[in-house]
Amino acid sequence: MIKGGVVTIFVSDVPKSLHFYVRLLGLRLVKRHSKHWATVSAGGGLIIGLHEKSPNHPAPGTNGAITFGLRVPGSLGMEVQRLREEGVHIERTGIDDVGKFAYLHDPDGNAFYLWSTQR
């Protein structure tokens, strides 16, 4: 079951982006996870993840540099297994300091990810 989510924006400079989204737009800083990642709240349950550019993701300002994630409150592994049993292709999975991730595409080829903070 999916509960909430996050829009991720790949940026060239996290502190500069935090200044824009928090100081200029008035969004609320939720957490600074590292110098490469921060989350801000836009209210109404919308979380925006500011992720520093990396070779593993699209360059800021290019096609695909904004994506979204859906939060899985329970076991991501169980959700991935359920989706695979339904014929959904999971591109890859991963884990980092903010949780576990599974990357996939919708029927039109739009990329998104599932995310769980459960370890």
Secondary structure as GFF3:
##gff-version 3
##sequence-region A 1 119
A	DSSP	beta_strand	5	11	.	.	.	ID=ss1
A	DSSP	alpha_helix	14	18	.	.	.	ID=ss2
A	DSSP	pi_helix	19	24	.	.	.	ID=ss3
A	DSSP	beta_strand	28	34	.	.	.	ID=ss4
A	DSSP	beta_strand	37	43	.	.	.	ID=ss5
A	DSSP	beta_strand	46	52	.	.	.	ID=ss6
A	DSSP	beta_strand	66	71	.	.	.	ID=ss7
A	DSSP	alpha_helix	76	85	.	.	.	ID=ss8
A	DSSP	beta_strand	90	96	.	.	.	ID=ss9
A	DSSP	beta_strand	99	105	.	.	.	ID=ss10
A	DSSP	beta_strand	111	116	.	.	.	ID=ss11
###
